[in-house]
Structure formats: structure tokens, C-alpha cells
Amino acid sequence: MHTTSPVQTAPAIRFEFANWTATDPLPRDQTQSLRLHEPEYRVDTIDPMTGRDIKDIGGHPYLIDGNLTIYFETEASRQAYVDMPLDHPNPRLPFPASVEDDRGG
């Protein structure tokens, strides 16, 4: 009876060194991604007014805002969302708003 044991080779990465750094980046990591954390299009199926998840979006009212589509349970819920006032600081500034004023946070 002849048995073959698996070949034991040294690991390519040796983590026992405290200052180990990767030296060979993968091809995908050699350039900065221009789309990092930026989905092309988003769909939200949770009604923002009621918090309920909409399982079947067919026939439900929706609102498209840029690259985001928001679905609502009812037309009344959608209208309440549209009528909701914005809480934005620009209307209350004592001076004209600039691009730097709208930085969030």
C-alpha cells in the first residue's frame, strides 16, 4: 500500500514578523478605484415614513431622486415625504450661502 502525503511548503506570507508589509499588490490594487463606495444606482424598499419593508414593489408609489429610487407603502406616505420640510441651515444664515457652507457634519 502506497500513500501520498500532501506537499508541505513554506507559506508565502510570514506573519510572525512584526513589521510585515505586503510587497506585491494585486492587479486590481495597483491603481486607485474611481468608484470606491459609489454605487451606480440605489433602490430603497423601506418606506422612510413608516419604516416598513415593501416586499413586492410593483404598484407601489415611488420617488426618484438622482440615482436613488425610494418606494412607499401608500401615496399618502409618499406625499408626506415630499411635503416634509428640509432641515437645512442655508435659509437661516445671516449672509449669502457659499459652497463651503454646505459641508454637512
N, C-alpha and C positions, 0 to 999 in steps of 0.2 A: 504494500500500500504506500502510495507516494502522496504526500500532502504538500501543498504550496502555501507558504506564509506570505502575507502582504508585505510589500517592499516598504521598509521604513526609511524615510528621507527626512532631512532637516527641514523645519518649517521655513517658509520664505520670509516671514516676519518674526523677529525675535523681540518679544515684548519685555524681556527681563532687563533691557537697558532703559534707564530712567529717562534719557533724553532721545528716545527713538522718534524719528520723523520719517514720514513717507517720502521717498525719493523718486518714485516712478508714478506720476499721476495717470489715471485712466484717460483715454482719448476724450471722453465727454467732459473731463475736469480740466483740460488744458486751456480752455477759454471760458470767460465769464458768460453765464447764461443771460440772455436778454429778456427771458420770460420767467425769471425766478419768482415764484409765488404770485404770478399773474395769470389767472385762468382766462381763457379766451371768452367764455360765456358762462354765466351762472344762472341757475334756476332754483328758486326758493319755494318749497311746497308747504312751508309752515306759515299759516296766516299770522302776520305780525300783530294783528289786533286781538285775536282770541288765543293764539298760541297753540292751536290745534293743527295736527299734521293732516294734509289733504292727500289721501291715498290715490284717488283717481282724479287727475286734473282736468279731464275732459268735461267741458260745460261749465267750469268754474270761472268766475271773473279773474282777470289778471291785469297787471300793470307792468309796462316795460320801461325801465329807467337805465339808459345806456346799455351796458352788457348784462344787466340783471333783469330777470323776469320774476315778479312776485305774484303768487297765486293767493286768492282769498276764498273763504268759505261762501260768502254771500256778497251781493252787490252793495248791501248796506255796510258791510265790513270794509269793502274797497273804498267806498265813498268816505267813510270815517277816516281812513288812512290819508286820502287825498286832501280832506278838509283840515287835517291836523296841522296846527301852526308850527313853523320851524323855530327851533331854539338856537338861533344863530346870533353872534354878537354884533355883526355888521350894522343892523338897523339901529343899535343903541350907542354907537360910537360918537364921541363929540367932534370928530373930524372925519374927512373922507377916508374910506377904507382903501387899503393897498393890498397887493398880493401877499405881502409878509404878514398881514393881519389874519389871514385865513390859514393858519398852520396847524390848527387842531391842538389837541392836548388836554 
